[in-house]
Amino acid sequence: MNHTNPPDPSNPLTATDWSQIAASPEFQALVAAKRRFIIPATIFFVLYYFALPIMVGYFPRLMEMTVIGHVNLAYLFALSQFFMAWILAYLYVRKSARFDAMAAEIVASQNVTVSPR
């Protein structure tokens, strides 16, 4: 079953045009910039996320250490994961403004008209 849409006469770009855009140095720079942020952020997130069960499994005495009242280090670490996710999301939103600007430059330099869907 083919799910491709028929060519849109209001959008003059062809598959060849898109492949030329994808091959352009500007587009390659955009992809590289996104990878430089997304890959390290994802690795950091996964390592931080799995650090809690690993620490609880291998260092239970350390994670049972009381910090404030009945709150131990494991609870504090679990709570910090929410803040870590929010901070990563905030950093991505800030970076994505640069990515959007780079994409807008590519669109403008290629004389591309992008119609809203």
C-alpha positions in Angstrom: 0.0 0.0 0.0 1.5 3.3 -1.1 0.9 6.2 1.3 2.6 8.9 -0.7 0.6 12.0 -1.5 0.1 13.1 -5.1 2.2 16.1 -6.2 0.9 19.4 -4.9 0.6 21.9 -7.7 0.9 24.8 -5.2 4.3 23.6 -4.1 6.7 23.7 -7.1 9.4 21.6 -5.4 10.3 18.2 -6.8 12.1 15.3 -5.2 15.2 16.5 -7.0 14.9 19.9 -5.4 14.7 18.4 -1.9 17.7 16.2 -2.6 19.7 19.3 -3.7 18.7 21.1 -0.5 19.7 18.1 1.6 23.1 17.9 -0.1 23.8 21.6 0.4 26.5 22.6 2.9 24.0 24.8 4.9 21.6 21.9 5.4 24.5 19.6 6.4 25.6 22.3 8.9 22.1 22.3 10.3 22.0 18.5 10.7 25.5 18.5 12.3 24.5 21.3 14.7 21.4 19.3 15.8 23.5 16.1 16.2 26.1 17.9 18.3 23.3 18.8 20.8 20.9 15.9 20.6 23.3 13.0 20.8 25.2 14.2 23.9 21.9 15.3 25.6 20.4 11.9 24.9 23.4 10.0 26.2 23.5 12.2 29.4 19.7 11.7 29.9 20.0 7.9 29.6 23.1 7.6 31.9 21.5 9.9 34.5 18.2 8.0 34.3 19.8 4.6 34.8 22.2 5.8 37.4 19.4 5.6 40.1 18.6 1.9 39.8 22.2 1.1 39.4 23.2 3.1 42.5 20.3 1.6 44.5 21.3 -1.9 43.4 25.1 -1.7 43.9 25.4 1.0 46.7 22.2 0.6 48.8 23.9 1.8 52.0 24.9 5.0 50.3 21.5 5.6 48.8 19.8 4.9 52.2 21.7 7.8 53.7 19.3 10.3 55.3 19.7 13.8 54.0 16.8 15.8 55.5 14.3 14.2 57.9 13.1 11.0 56.4 14.3 11.9 52.9 17.2 9.8 51.8 19.7 10.2 49.0 17.7 7.9 46.6 14.6 10.0 46.9 16.6 13.1 46.4 18.2 11.6 43.3 14.8 10.6 41.9 13.5 14.1 42.4 16.5 15.5 40.7 15.6 13.6 37.6 12.5 15.8 37.1 14.7 18.9 37.2 17.3 17.3 34.9 14.5 16.6 32.3 13.2 20.2 32.6 16.6 21.7 32.2 17.4 19.5 29.2 14.0 20.6 27.7 14.8 24.2 28.4 18.2 23.9 26.8 16.7 22.3 23.7 14.1 25.0 23.3 16.8 27.6 23.4 18.9 25.7 20.9 16.0 25.0 18.7 15.6 28.7 18.1 19.0 28.6 16.4 18.1 25.5 14.5 14.9 27.3 13.2 16.9 30.3 12.2 19.3 28.1 10.2 16.4 26.3 8.6 14.8 29.6 7.6 18.1 30.7 6.0 18.2 27.5 4.0 14.6 28.0 2.9 15.2 31.7 1.9 18.5 30.9 0.1 16.8 28.2 -2.0 13.7 30.3 -2.9 11.5 27.6 -1.4 7.9 28.3 -0.7 6.7 26.2 2.2 2.9 25.9 2.4 1.3 25.1 5.7 -0.4 21.8 6.0 
